[in-house]
C-alpha cells in the first residue's frame, strides 16, 4: 500500500524514486483516530 502511495506521490531521478520525508512519508493518508473497521480494511489490503 505504501509503495503505491510512493509511486503516485514522489518524483524520480533517472529511474529511481526520490523519497522525501516531507512529501512522501509524512503526508501518507491515515485517519486521526481510525475505527476498528478502518484498521481491518487496511490490514486486509496490506
mmCIF entry with sequence, helices, sheets and N, C-alpha, C, O atoms, coordinates in Angstrom:
data_MODEL
# 
_entry.id   MODEL 
# 
_entity.id                         1 
_entity.type                       polymer 
_entity.pdbx_number_of_molecules   1 
# 
_entity_poly.entity_id                      1 
_entity_poly.type                           'polypeptide(L)' 
_entity_poly.nstd_linkage                   no 
_entity_poly.nstd_monomer                   no 
_entity_poly.pdbx_seq_one_letter_code       
;(UNK)(UNK)(UNK)(UNK)(UNK)(UNK)(UNK)(UNK)(UNK)(UNK)(UNK)(UNK)(UNK)(UNK)(UNK)(UNK)
(UNK)(UNK)(UNK)(UNK)(UNK)(UNK)(UNK)(UNK)(UNK)(UNK)(UNK)(UNK)(UNK)(UNK)(UNK)(UNK)
(UNK)(UNK)(UNK)(UNK)(UNK)(UNK)(UNK)(UNK)(UNK)(UNK)(UNK)(UNK)(UNK)(UNK)
;
_entity_poly.pdbx_seq_one_letter_code_can   XXXXXXXXXXXXXXXXXXXXXXXXXXXXXXXXXXXXXXXXXXXXXX 
_entity_poly.pdbx_strand_id                 A 
# 
loop_
_entity_poly_seq.entity_id 
_entity_poly_seq.num 
_entity_poly_seq.mon_id 
_entity_poly_seq.hetero 
1 1  UNK n 
1 2  UNK n 
1 3  UNK n 
1 4  UNK n 
1 5  UNK n 
1 6  UNK n 
1 7  UNK n 
1 8  UNK n 
1 9  UNK n 
1 10 UNK n 
1 11 UNK n 
1 12 UNK n 
1 13 UNK n 
1 14 UNK n 
1 15 UNK n 
1 16 UNK n 
1 17 UNK n 
1 18 UNK n 
1 19 UNK n 
1 20 UNK n 
1 21 UNK n 
1 22 UNK n 
1 23 UNK n 
1 24 UNK n 
1 25 UNK n 
1 26 UNK n 
1 27 UNK n 
1 28 UNK n 
1 29 UNK n 
1 30 UNK n 
1 31 UNK n 
1 32 UNK n 
1 33 UNK n 
1 34 UNK n 
1 35 UNK n 
1 36 UNK n 
1 37 UNK n 
1 38 UNK n 
1 39 UNK n 
1 40 UNK n 
1 41 UNK n 
1 42 UNK n 
1 43 UNK n 
1 44 UNK n 
1 45 UNK n 
1 46 UNK n 
# 
_struct_asym.id          A 
_struct_asym.entity_id   1 
# 
loop_
_struct_conf.conf_type_id 
_struct_conf.id 
_struct_conf.pdbx_PDB_helix_id 
_struct_conf.beg_label_comp_id 
_struct_conf.beg_label_asym_id 
_struct_conf.beg_label_seq_id 
_struct_conf.pdbx_beg_PDB_ins_code 
_struct_conf.end_label_comp_id 
_struct_conf.end_label_asym_id 
_struct_conf.end_label_seq_id 
_struct_conf.pdbx_end_PDB_ins_code 
_struct_conf.beg_auth_comp_id 
_struct_conf.beg_auth_asym_id 
_struct_conf.beg_auth_seq_id 
_struct_conf.end_auth_comp_id 
_struct_conf.end_auth_asym_id 
_struct_conf.end_auth_seq_id 
_struct_conf.pdbx_PDB_helix_class 
_struct_conf.details 
_struct_conf.pdbx_PDB_helix_length 
HELX_P HELX_P1 AA1 UNK A 2  ? UNK A 9  ? UNK A 2  UNK A 9  1 ? 8  
HELX_P HELX_P2 AA2 UNK A 21 ? UNK A 25 ? UNK A 21 UNK A 25 3 ? 5  
HELX_P HELX_P3 AA3 UNK A 36 ? UNK A 45 ? UNK A 36 UNK A 45 1 ? 10 
# 
_struct_conf_type.id          HELX_P 
_struct_conf_type.criteria    ? 
_struct_conf_type.reference   ? 
# 
_struct_sheet.id               AA1 
_struct_sheet.type             ? 
_struct_sheet.number_strands   2 
_struct_sheet.details          ? 
# 
_struct_sheet_order.sheet_id     AA1 
_struct_sheet_order.range_id_1   1 
_struct_sheet_order.range_id_2   2 
_struct_sheet_order.offset       ? 
_struct_sheet_order.sense        anti-parallel 
# 
loop_
_struct_sheet_range.sheet_id 
_struct_sheet_range.id 
_struct_sheet_range.beg_label_comp_id 
_struct_sheet_range.beg_label_asym_id 
_struct_sheet_range.beg_label_seq_id 
_struct_sheet_range.pdbx_beg_PDB_ins_code 
_struct_sheet_range.end_label_comp_id 
_struct_sheet_range.end_label_asym_id 
_struct_sheet_range.end_label_seq_id 
_struct_sheet_range.pdbx_end_PDB_ins_code 
_struct_sheet_range.beg_auth_comp_id 
_struct_sheet_range.beg_auth_asym_id 
_struct_sheet_range.beg_auth_seq_id 
_struct_sheet_range.end_auth_comp_id 
_struct_sheet_range.end_auth_asym_id 
_struct_sheet_range.end_auth_seq_id 
AA1 1 UNK A 11 ? UNK A 13 ? UNK A 11 UNK A 13 
AA1 2 UNK A 16 ? UNK A 18 ? UNK A 16 UNK A 18 
# 
loop_
_atom_site.group_PDB 
_atom_site.id 
_atom_site.type_symbol 
_atom_site.label_atom_id 
_atom_site.label_alt_id 
_atom_site.label_comp_id 
_atom_site.label_asym_id 
_atom_site.label_entity_id 
_atom_site.label_seq_id 
_atom_site.pdbx_PDB_ins_code 
_atom_site.Cartn_x 
_atom_site.Cartn_y 
_atom_site.Cartn_z 
_atom_site.occupancy 
_atom_site.B_iso_or_equiv 
_atom_site.pdbx_formal_charge 
_atom_site.auth_seq_id 
_atom_site.auth_comp_id 
_atom_site.auth_asym_id 
_atom_site.auth_atom_id 
_atom_site.pdbx_PDB_model_num 
ATOM 1   N N  . UNK A 1 1  ? 0.827   -1.178 0.000   1.00 0.00 ? 1  UNK A N  1 
ATOM 2   C CA . UNK A 1 1  ? 0.000   0.000  0.000   1.00 0.00 ? 1  UNK A CA 1 
ATOM 3   C C  . UNK A 1 1  ? 0.882   1.256  0.000   1.00 0.00 ? 1  UNK A C  1 
ATOM 4   O O  . UNK A 1 1  ? 0.632   2.205  -0.743  1.00 0.00 ? 1  UNK A O  1 
ATOM 5   N N  . UNK A 1 2  ? 1.909   1.241  0.841   1.00 0.00 ? 2  UNK A N  1 
ATOM 6   C CA . UNK A 1 2  ? 2.805   2.398  0.873   1.00 0.00 ? 2  UNK A CA 1 
ATOM 7   C C  . UNK A 1 2  ? 3.537   2.564  -0.464  1.00 0.00 ? 2  UNK A C  1 
ATOM 8   O O  . UNK A 1 2  ? 3.738   3.688  -0.922  1.00 0.00 ? 2  UNK A O  1 
ATOM 9   N N  . UNK A 1 3  ? 3.931   1.465  -1.082  1.00 0.00 ? 3  UNK A N  1 
ATOM 10  C CA . UNK A 1 3  ? 4.622   1.560  -2.373  1.00 0.00 ? 3  UNK A CA 1 
ATOM 11  C C  . UNK A 1 3  ? 3.742   2.202  -3.432  1.00 0.00 ? 3  UNK A C  1 
ATOM 12  O O  . UNK A 1 3  ? 4.228   2.990  -4.243  1.00 0.00 ? 3  UNK A O  1 
ATOM 13  N N  . UNK A 1 4  ? 2.461   1.878  -3.437  1.00 0.00 ? 4  UNK A N  1 
ATOM 14  C CA . UNK A 1 4  ? 1.545   2.504  -4.393  1.00 0.00 ? 4  UNK A CA 1 
ATOM 15  C C  . UNK A 1 4  ? 1.461   4.006  -4.132  1.00 0.00 ? 4  UNK A C  1 
ATOM 16  O O  . UNK A 1 4  ? 1.463   4.801  -5.072  1.00 0.00 ? 4  UNK A O  1 
ATOM 17  N N  . UNK A 1 5  ? 1.387   4.399  -2.851  1.00 0.00 ? 5  UNK A N  1 
ATOM 18  C CA . UNK A 1 5  ? 1.359   5.823  -2.497  1.00 0.00 ? 5  UNK A CA 1 
ATOM 19  C C  . UNK A 1 5  ? 2.665   6.500  -2.915  1.00 0.00 ? 5  UNK A C  1 
ATOM 20  O O  . UNK A 1 5  ? 2.644   7.607  -3.452  1.00 0.00 ? 5  UNK A O  1 
ATOM 21  N N  . UNK A 1 6  ? 3.783   5.849  -2.675  1.00 0.00 ? 6  UNK A N  1 
ATOM 22  C CA . UNK A 1 6  ? 5.088   6.412  -3.024  1.00 0.00 ? 6  UNK A CA 1 
ATOM 23  C C  . UNK A 1 6  ? 5.190   6.620  -4.536  1.00 0.00 ? 6  UNK A C  1 
ATOM 24  O O  . UNK A 1 6  ? 5.631   7.676  -4.989  1.00 0.00 ? 6  UNK A O  1 
ATOM 25  N N  . UNK A 1 7  ? 4.784   5.617  -5.314  1.00 0.00 ? 7  UNK A N  1 
ATOM 26  C CA . UNK A 1 7  ? 4.862   5.748  -6.777  1.00 0.00 ? 7  UNK A CA 1 
ATOM 27  C C  . UNK A 1 7  ? 3.996   6.894  -7.285  1.00 0.00 ? 7  UNK A C  1 
ATOM 28  O O  . UNK A 1 7  ? 4.354   7.568  -8.252  1.00 0.00 ? 7  UNK A O  1 
ATOM 29  N N  . UNK A 1 8  ? 2.862   7.112  -6.635  1.00 0.00 ? 8  UNK A N  1 
ATOM 30  C CA . UNK A 1 8  ? 1.947   8.185  -7.044  1.00 0.00 ? 8  UNK A CA 1 
ATOM 31  C C  . UNK A 1 8  ? 2.458   9.561  -6.630  1.00 0.00 ? 8  UNK A C  1 
ATOM 32  O O  . UNK A 1 8  ? 2.286   10.538 -7.359  1.00 0.00 ? 8  UNK A O  1 
ATOM 33  N N  . UNK A 1 9  ? 3.091   9.633  -5.447  1.00 0.00 ? 9  UNK A N  1 
ATOM 34  C CA . UNK A 1 9  ? 3.412   10.924 -4.847  1.00 0.00 ? 9  UNK A CA 1 
ATOM 35  C C  . UNK A 1 9  ? 4.815   11.434 -5.157  1.00 0.00 ? 9  UNK A C  1 
ATOM 36  O O  . UNK A 1 9  ? 4.983   12.614 -5.464  1.00 0.00 ? 9  UNK A O  1 
ATOM 37  N N  . UNK A 1 10 ? 5.813   10.580 -5.083  1.00 0.00 ? 10 UNK A N  1 
ATOM 38  C CA . UNK A 1 10 ? 7.186   11.079 -5.187  1.00 0.00 ? 10 UNK A CA 1 
ATOM 39  C C  . UNK A 1 10 ? 7.641   11.206 -6.640  1.00 0.00 ? 10 UNK A C  1 
ATOM 40  O O  . UNK A 1 10 ? 7.048   10.633 -7.554  1.00 0.00 ? 10 UNK A O  1 
ATOM 41  N N  . UNK A 1 11 ? 8.686   11.956 -6.815  1.00 0.00 ? 11 UNK A N  1 
ATOM 42  C CA . UNK A 1 11 ? 9.256   12.142 -8.142  1.00 0.00 ? 11 UNK A CA 1 
ATOM 43  C C  . UNK A 1 11 ? 10.314  11.095 -8.435  1.00 0.00 ? 11 UNK A C  1 
ATOM 44  O O  . UNK A 1 11 ? 10.507  10.147 -7.674  1.00 0.00 ? 11 UNK A O  1 
ATOM 45  N N  . UNK A 1 12 ? 10.990  11.287 -9.546  1.00 0.00 ? 12 UNK A N  1 
ATOM 46  C CA . UNK A 1 12 ? 12.041  10.336 -9.943  1.00 0.00 ? 12 UNK A CA 1 
ATOM 47  C C  . UNK A 1 12 ? 13.290  11.081 -10.368 1.00 0.00 ? 12 UNK A C  1 
ATOM 48  O O  . UNK A 1 12 ? 13.244  12.206 -10.867 1.00 0.00 ? 12 UNK A O  1 
ATOM 49  N N  . UNK A 1 13 ? 14.398  10.412 -10.152 1.00 0.00 ? 13 UNK A N  1 
ATOM 50  C CA . UNK A 1 13 ? 15.693  10.859 -10.648 1.00 0.00 ? 13 UNK A CA 1 
ATOM 51  C C  . UNK A 1 13 ? 16.212  9.689  -11.462 1.00 0.00 ? 13 UNK A C  1 
ATOM 52  O O  . UNK A 1 13 ? 16.543  8.644  -10.901 1.00 0.00 ? 13 UNK A O  1 
ATOM 53  N N  . UNK A 1 14 ? 16.289  9.847  -12.777 1.00 0.00 ? 14 UNK A N  1 
ATOM 54  C CA . UNK A 1 14 ? 16.515  8.741  -13.707 1.00 0.00 ? 14 UNK A CA 1 
ATOM 55  C C  . UNK A 1 14 ? 15.358  7.761  -13.537 1.00 0.00 ? 14 UNK A C  1 
ATOM 56  O O  . UNK A 1 14 ? 14.203  8.138  -13.736 1.00 0.00 ? 14 UNK A O  1 
ATOM 57  N N  . UNK A 1 15 ? 15.642  6.519  -13.176 1.00 0.00 ? 15 UNK A N  1 
ATOM 58  C CA . UNK A 1 15 ? 14.562  5.562  -12.954 1.00 0.00 ? 15 UNK A CA 1 
ATOM 59  C C  . UNK A 1 15 ? 14.347  5.297  -11.462 1.00 0.00 ? 15 UNK A C  1 
ATOM 60  O O  . UNK A 1 15 ? 13.524  4.456  -11.099 1.00 0.00 ? 15 UNK A O  1 
ATOM 61  N N  . UNK A 1 16 ? 15.075  6.005  -10.595 1.00 0.00 ? 16 UNK A N  1 
ATOM 62  C CA . UNK A 1 16 ? 14.960  5.817  -9.151  1.00 0.00 ? 16 UNK A CA 1 
ATOM 63  C C  . UNK A 1 16 ? 13.949  6.785  -8.560  1.00 0.00 ? 16 UNK A C  1 
ATOM 64  O O  . UNK A 1 16 ? 13.834  7.928  -9.003  1.00 0.00 ? 16 UNK A O  1 
ATOM 65  N N  . UNK A 1 17 ? 13.213  6.315  -7.548  1.00 0.00 ? 17 UNK A N  1 
ATOM 66  C CA . UNK A 1 17 ? 12.271  7.187  -6.860  1.00 0.00 ? 17 UNK A CA 1 
ATOM 67  C C  . UNK A 1 17 ? 13.020  8.156  -5.966  1.00 0.00 ? 17 UNK A C  1 
ATOM 68  O O  . UNK A 1 17 ? 14.028  7.800  -5.355  1.00 0.00 ? 17 UNK A O  1 
ATOM 69  N N  . UNK A 1 18 ? 12.521  9.390  -5.891  1.00 0.00 ? 18 UNK A N  1 
ATOM 70  C CA . UNK A 1 18 ? 13.086  10.397 -4.995  1.00 0.00 ? 18 UNK A CA 1 
ATOM 71  C C  . UNK A 1 18 ? 12.199  10.427 -3.758  1.00 0.00 ? 18 UNK A C  1 
ATOM 72  O O  . UNK A 1 18 ? 11.101  10.983 -3.780  1.00 0.00 ? 18 UNK A O  1 
ATOM 73  N N  . UNK A 1 19 ? 12.681  9.834  -2.699  1.00 0.00 ? 19 UNK A N  1 
ATOM 74  C CA . UNK A 1 19 ? 11.899  9.632  -1.487  1.00 0.00 ? 19 UNK A CA 1 
ATOM 75  C C  . UNK A 1 19 ? 12.213  10.749 -0.493  1.00 0.00 ? 19 UNK A C  1 
ATOM 76  O O  . UNK A 1 19 ? 13.317  10.813 0.048   1.00 0.00 ? 19 UNK A O  1 
ATOM 77  N N  . UNK A 1 20 ? 11.242  11.624 -0.257  1.00 0.00 ? 20 UNK A N  1 
ATOM 78  C CA . UNK A 1 20 ? 11.416  12.729 0.684   1.00 0.00 ? 20 UNK A CA 1 
ATOM 79  C C  . UNK A 1 20 ? 10.477  12.536 1.869   1.00 0.00 ? 20 UNK A C  1 
ATOM 80  O O  . UNK A 1 20 ? 9.309   12.191 1.689   1.00 0.00 ? 20 UNK A O  1 
ATOM 81  N N  . UNK A 1 21 ? 10.980  12.754 3.066   1.00 0.00 ? 21 UNK A N  1 
ATOM 82  C CA . UNK A 1 21 ? 10.163  12.562 4.258   1.00 0.00 ? 21 UNK A CA 1 
ATOM 83  C C  . UNK A 1 21 ? 8.992   13.537 4.307   1.00 0.00 ? 21 UNK A C  1 
ATOM 84  O O  . UNK A 1 21 ? 7.921   13.175 4.794   1.00 0.00 ? 21 UNK A O  1 
ATOM 85  N N  . UNK A 1 22 ? 9.163   14.747 3.823   1.00 0.00 ? 22 UNK A N  1 
ATOM 86  C CA . UNK A 1 22 ? 8.088   15.741 3.895   1.00 0.00 ? 22 UNK A CA 1 
ATOM 87  C C  . UNK A 1 22 ? 7.038   15.555 2.807   1.00 0.00 ? 22 UNK A C  1 
ATOM 88  O O  . UNK A 1 22 ? 5.891   15.969 2.980   1.00 0.00 ? 22 UNK A O  1 
ATOM 89  N N  . UNK A 1 23 ? 7.408   14.944 1.700   1.00 0.00 ? 23 UNK A N  1 
ATOM 90  C CA . UNK A 1 23 ? 6.485   14.817 0.578   1.00 0.00 ? 23 UNK A CA 1 
ATOM 91  C C  . UNK A 1 23 ? 5.807   13.454 0.556   1.00 0.00 ? 23 UNK A C  1 
ATOM 92  O O  . UNK A 1 23 ? 4.606   13.366 0.301   1.00 0.00 ? 23 UNK A O  1 
ATOM 93  N N  . UNK A 1 24 ? 6.549   12.406 0.817   1.00 0.00 ? 24 UNK A N  1 
ATOM 94  C CA . UNK A 1 24 ? 6.006   11.047 0.672   1.00 0.00 ? 24 UNK A CA 1 
ATOM 95  C C  . UNK A 1 24 ? 5.562   10.479 2.016   1.00 0.00 ? 24 UNK A C  1 
ATOM 96  O O  . UNK A 1 24 ? 4.413   10.061 2.160   1.00 0.00 ? 24 UNK A O  1 
ATOM 97  N N  . UNK A 1 25 ? 6.446   10.459 2.989   1.00 0.00 ? 25 UNK A N  1 
ATOM 98  C CA . UNK A 1 25 ? 6.166   9.731  4.223   1.00 0.00 ? 25 UNK A CA 1 
ATOM 99  C C  . UNK A 1 25 ? 5.202   10.471 5.147   1.00 0.00 ? 25 UNK A C  1 
ATOM 100 O O  . UNK A 1 25 ? 4.208   9.890  5.583   1.00 0.00 ? 25 UNK A O  1 
ATOM 101 N N  . UNK A 1 26 ? 5.472   11.724 5.451   1.00 0.00 ? 26 UNK A N  1 
ATOM 102 C CA . UNK A 1 26 ? 4.686   12.446 6.458   1.00 0.00 ? 26 UNK A CA 1 
ATOM 103 C C  . UNK A 1 26 ? 3.272   12.784 6.016   1.00 0.00 ? 26 UNK A C  1 
ATOM 104 O O  . UNK A 1 26 ? 2.422   13.062 6.862   1.00 0.00 ? 26 UNK A O  1 
ATOM 105 N N  . UNK A 1 27 ? 2.995   12.770 4.731   1.00 0.00 ? 27 UNK A N  1 
ATOM 106 C CA . UNK A 1 27 ? 1.630   13.086 4.307   1.00 0.00 ? 27 UNK A CA 1 
ATOM 107 C C  . UNK A 1 27 ? 0.873   11.841 3.841   1.00 0.00 ? 27 UNK A C  1 
ATOM 108 O O  . UNK A 1 27 ? -0.126  11.950 3.129   1.00 0.00 ? 27 UNK A O  1 
ATOM 109 N N  . UNK A 1 28 ? 1.343   10.670 4.240   1.00 0.00 ? 28 UNK A N  1 
ATOM 110 C CA . UNK A 1 28 ? 0.649   9.422  3.927   1.00 0.00 ? 28 UNK A CA 1 
ATOM 111 C C  . UNK A 1 28 ? -0.736  9.469  4.565   1.00 0.00 ? 28 UNK A C  1 
ATOM 112 O O  . UNK A 1 28 ? -0.847  9.707  5.768   1.00 0.00 ? 28 UNK A O  1 
ATOM 113 N N  . UNK A 1 29 ? -1.802  9.246  3.779   1.00 0.00 ? 29 UNK A N  1 
ATOM 114 C CA . UNK A 1 29 ? -3.159  9.434  4.317   1.00 0.00 ? 29 UNK A CA 1 
ATOM 115 C C  . UNK A 1 29 ? -3.511  8.372  5.365   1.00 0.00 ? 29 UNK A C  1 
ATOM 116 O O  . UNK A 1 29 ? -3.459  7.173  5.092   1.00 0.00 ? 29 UNK A O  1 
ATOM 117 N N  . UNK A 1 30 ? -3.860  8.824  6.541   1.00 0.00 ? 30 UNK A N  1 
ATOM 118 C CA . UNK A 1 30 ? -4.250  7.929  7.623   1.00 0.00 ? 30 UNK A CA 1 
ATOM 119 C C  . UNK A 1 30 ? -5.191  8.702  8.534   1.00 0.00 ? 30 UNK A C  1 
ATOM 120 O O  . UNK A 1 30 ? -4.893  9.841  8.893   1.00 0.00 ? 30 UNK A O  1 
ATOM 121 N N  . UNK A 1 31 ? -6.315  8.116  8.915   1.00 0.00 ? 31 UNK A N  1 
ATOM 122 C CA . UNK A 1 31 ? -7.260  8.828  9.788   1.00 0.00 ? 31 UNK A CA 1 
ATOM 123 C C  . UNK A 1 31 ? -6.644  9.126  11.160  1.00 0.00 ? 31 UNK A C  1 
ATOM 124 O O  . UNK A 1 31 ? -5.802  8.370  11.645  1.00 0.00 ? 31 UNK A O  1 
ATOM 125 N N  . UNK A 1 32 ? -7.068  10.227 11.778  1.00 0.00 ? 32 UNK A N  1 
ATOM 126 C CA . UNK A 1 32 ? -6.539  10.600 13.092  1.00 0.00 ? 32 UNK A CA 1 
ATOM 127 C C  . UNK A 1 32 ? -6.844  9.538  14.147  1.00 0.00 ? 32 UNK A C  1 
ATOM 128 O O  . UNK A 1 32 ? -5.962  9.151  14.914  1.00 0.00 ? 32 UNK A O  1 
ATOM 129 N N  . UNK A 1 33 ? -8.073  9.075  14.187  1.00 0.00 ? 33 UNK A N  1 
ATOM 130 C CA . UNK A 1 33 ? -8.467  8.039  15.133  1.00 0.00 ? 33 UNK A CA 1 
ATOM 131 C C  . UNK A 1 33 ? -9.206  6.954  14.363  1.00 0.00 ? 33 UNK A C  1 
ATOM 132 O O  . UNK A 1 33 ? -10.436 6.960  14.309  1.00 0.00 ? 33 UNK A O  1 
ATOM 133 N N  . UNK A 1 34 ? -8.463  6.017  13.764  1.00 0.00 ? 34 UNK A N  1 
ATOM 134 C CA . UNK A 1 34 ? -9.110  5.008  12.930  1.00 0.00 ? 34 UNK A CA 1 
ATOM 135 C C  . UNK A 1 34 ? -10.008 4.078  13.758  1.00 0.00 ? 34 UNK A C  1 
ATOM 136 O O  . UNK A 1 34 ? -9.660  3.674  14.867  1.00 0.00 ? 34 UNK A O  1 
ATOM 137 N N  . UNK A 1 35 ? -11.157 3.757  13.190  1.00 0.00 ? 35 UNK A N  1 
ATOM 138 C CA . UNK A 1 35 ? -12.061 2.809  13.840  1.00 0.00 ? 35 UNK A CA 1 
ATOM 139 C C  . UNK A 1 35 ? -11.541 1.389  13.612  1.00 0.00 ? 35 UNK A C  1 
ATOM 140 O O  . UNK A 1 35 ? -10.636 1.169  12.807  1.00 0.00 ? 35 UNK A O  1 
ATOM 141 N N  . UNK A 1 36 ? -12.119 0.443  14.322  1.00 0.00 ? 36 UNK A N  1 
ATOM 142 C CA . UNK A 1 36 ? -11.729 -0.958 14.135  1.00 0.00 ? 36 UNK A CA 1 
ATOM 143 C C  . UNK A 1 36 ? -12.011 -1.410 12.704  1.00 0.00 ? 36 UNK A C  1 
ATOM 144 O O  . UNK A 1 36 ? -11.253 -2.194 12.135  1.00 0.00 ? 36 UNK A O  1 
ATOM 145 N N  . UNK A 1 37 ? -13.092 -0.917 12.133  1.00 0.00 ? 37 UNK A N  1 
ATOM 146 C CA . UNK A 1 37 ? -13.448 -1.265 10.746  1.00 0.00 ? 37 UNK A CA 1 
ATOM 147 C C  . UNK A 1 37 ? -12.398 -0.724 9.775   1.00 0.00 ? 37 UNK A C  1 
ATOM 148 O O  . UNK A 1 37 ? -12.007 -1.421 8.839   1.00 0.00 ? 37 UNK A O  1 
ATOM 149 N N  . UNK A 1 38 ? -11.939 0.509  9.989   1.00 0.00 ? 38 UNK A N  1 
ATOM 150 C CA . UNK A 1 38 ? -10.919 1.097  9.129   1.00 0.00 ? 38 UNK A CA 1 
ATOM 151 C C  . UNK A 1 38 ? -9.590  0.339  9.270   1.00 0.00 ? 38 UNK A C  1 
ATOM 152 O O  . UNK A 1 38 ? -8.914  0.091  8.272   1.00 0.00 ? 38 UNK A O  1 
ATOM 153 N N  . UNK A 1 39 ? -9.222  -0.019 10.471  1.00 0.00 ? 39 UNK A N  1 
ATOM 154 C CA . UNK A 1 39 ? -7.987  -0.796 10.683  1.00 0.00 ? 39 UNK A CA 1 
ATOM 155 C C  . UNK A 1 39 ? -8.072  -2.146 9.983   1.00 0.00 ? 39 UNK A C  1 
ATOM 156 O O  . UNK A 1 39 ? -7.112  -2.590 9.354   1.00 0.00 ? 39 UNK A O  1 
ATOM 157 N N  . UNK A 1 40 ? -9.217  -2.787 10.096  1.00 0.00 ? 40 UNK A N  1 
ATOM 158 C CA . UNK A 1 40 ? -9.406  -4.091 9.451   1.00 0.00 ? 40 UNK A CA 1 
ATOM 159 C C  . UNK A 1 40 ? -9.302  -3.963 7.938   1.00 0.00 ? 40 UNK A C  1 
ATOM 160 O O  . UNK A 1 40 ? -8.747  -4.847 7.285   1.00 0.00 ? 40 UNK A O  1 
ATOM 161 N N  . UNK A 1 41 ? -9.826  -2.878 7.367   1.00 0.00 ? 41 UNK A N  1 
ATOM 162 C CA . UNK A 1 41 ? -9.744  -2.673 5.916   1.00 0.00 ? 41 UNK A CA 1 
ATOM 163 C C  . UNK A 1 41 ? -8.296  -2.492 5.477   1.00 0.00 ? 41 UNK A C  1 
ATOM 164 O O  . UNK A 1 41 ? -7.894  -3.024 4.442   1.00 0.00 ? 41 UNK A O  1 
ATOM 165 N N  . UNK A 1 42 ? -7.508  -1.750 6.249   1.00 0.00 ? 42 UNK A N  1 
ATOM 166 C CA . UNK A 1 42 ? -6.094  -1.554 5.915   1.00 0.00 ? 42 UNK A CA 1 
ATOM 167 C C  . UNK A 1 42 ? -5.334  -2.869 6.049   1.00 0.00 ? 42 UNK A C  1 
ATOM 168 O O  . UNK A 1 42 ? -4.507  -3.197 5.198   1.00 0.00 ? 42 UNK A O  1 
ATOM 169 N N  . UNK A 1 43 ? -5.606  -3.618 7.102   1.00 0.00 ? 43 UNK A N  1 
ATOM 170 C CA . UNK A 1 43 ? -4.948  -4.911 7.282   1.00 0.00 ? 43 UNK A CA 1 
ATOM 171 C C  . UNK A 1 43 ? -5.273  -5.861 6.139   1.00 0.00 ? 43 UNK A C  1 
ATOM 172 O O  . UNK A 1 43 ? -4.397  -6.581 5.662   1.00 0.00 ? 43 UNK A O  1 
ATOM 173 N N  . UNK A 1 44 ? -6.516  -5.867 5.701   1.00 0.00 ? 44 UNK A N  1 
ATOM 174 C CA . UNK A 1 44 ? -6.922  -6.742 4.603   1.00 0.00 ? 44 UNK A CA 1 
ATOM 175 C C  . UNK A 1 44 ? -6.248  -6.339 3.295   1.00 0.00 ? 44 UNK A C  1 
ATOM 176 O O  . UNK A 1 44 ? -5.850  -7.197 2.506   1.00 0.00 ? 44 UNK A O  1 
ATOM 177 N N  . UNK A 1 45 ? -6.121  -5.029 3.068   1.00 0.00 ? 45 UNK A N  1 
ATOM 178 C CA . UNK A 1 45 ? -5.497  -4.547 1.841   1.00 0.00 ? 45 UNK A CA 1 
ATOM 179 C C  . UNK A 1 45 ? -3.988  -4.806 1.848   1.00 0.00 ? 45 UNK A C  1 
ATOM 180 O O  . UNK A 1 45 ? -3.391  -5.057 0.801   1.00 0.00 ? 45 UNK A O  1 
ATOM 181 N N  . UNK A 1 46 ? -3.382  -4.744 3.027   1.00 0.00 ? 46 UNK A N  1 
ATOM 182 C CA . UNK A 1 46 ? -1.938  -4.965 3.127   1.00 0.00 ? 46 UNK A CA 1 
ATOM 183 C C  . UNK A 1 46 ? -1.618  -6.420 2.923   1.00 0.00 ? 46 UNK A C  1 
ATOM 184 O O  . UNK A 1 46 ? -0.451  -6.808 2.969   1.00 0.00 ? 46 UNK A O  1 
# 
